[in-house]
Amino acid sequence: MKLTLQKAAWSAIGLFALISAIWLDYYLPEKTITTITGVEVKRVDKDGPIGRENPADGPTTDVYYIYTSQPDDEVRVFRNEDTRWSWPWYFKFNSADVQAKAKTLEFEKKTARLTSYGWRINILSLFPNVTKIEVVDADVSSFSFFRWFWFALWAALLGYLSLRCERYFAAKELS
């Protein structure tokens, strides 16, 4: 019985660690050093971009896309949408301004640091959302203090939970 409870507790901590790490990785901002190669605006509805195959069948919105290229010939696509007051709370209301800056950098071919959150999942047509664009030198770091601060805090919390769990089961064995 004791071993079953101990396995269940460690499994719960492991599951919590996995789910929370995935959640943090998706929502915490990351920085990418890149060159902007193009921008585009697409009209979309709940089913994706509107076209012949997908006619509009509900409310529509404009979604900005930013195309980038990195020195190793890796190409990435980012979306640029306002988060407004909804989740995640980045309170981003300036997607048109960010898009204008991206358009300017497209022609200047300067190196930029894009701050974004989210993942690129091809099969689901998901793109990371850009929250900020800065002009930088090519040798600047892409380190995100905010991102790694929260990951460190998360690791400390997991360490604390693991230690408490270990102490609980050690005290239970002694009694």
JOVENHU-V959947 format. One record per pair of residues at least 24 apart in sequence whose C-alpha atoms are under 6 Angstrom apart, sorted by the first residue. I is the first residue (numbers start at 1). J is the second residue. D is the distance in Angstrom with one decimal. If there is no record, write none. Layout:
BEGIN
I&J&D, I&J&D
END
This chain:
BEGIN
26&118&4.6, 27&117&5.4, 27&118&6.0, 28&117&5.9, 28&147&5.5, 29&116&5.2, 29&117&4.7, 30&115&5.6, 30&116&5.5, 31&114&5.5, 31&115&4.5, 31&142&5.2, 32&113&5.4, 32&114&5.2, 32&142&5.9, 33&112&5.8, 33&113&4.6, 34&69&5.9, 34&70&5.0, 34&111&5.7, 34&112&5.5, 35&68&5.5, 35&69&5.3, 35&111&4.9, 35&112&5.9, 36&67&5.9, 36&68&4.3, 36&106&5.0, 37&67&5.5, 37&68&5.1, 37&106&5.2, 38&67&4.9, 38&106&5.7, 39&65&5.6, 39&66&4.6, 39&67&5.9, 40&64&5.8, 40&65&5.1, 78&127&5.3, 78&128&5.2, 78&129&5.8, 79&127&5.7, 79&129&4.8, 80&129&5.3, 80&130&5.2, 111&136&5.8, 111&138&5.8, 112&136&5.4
END
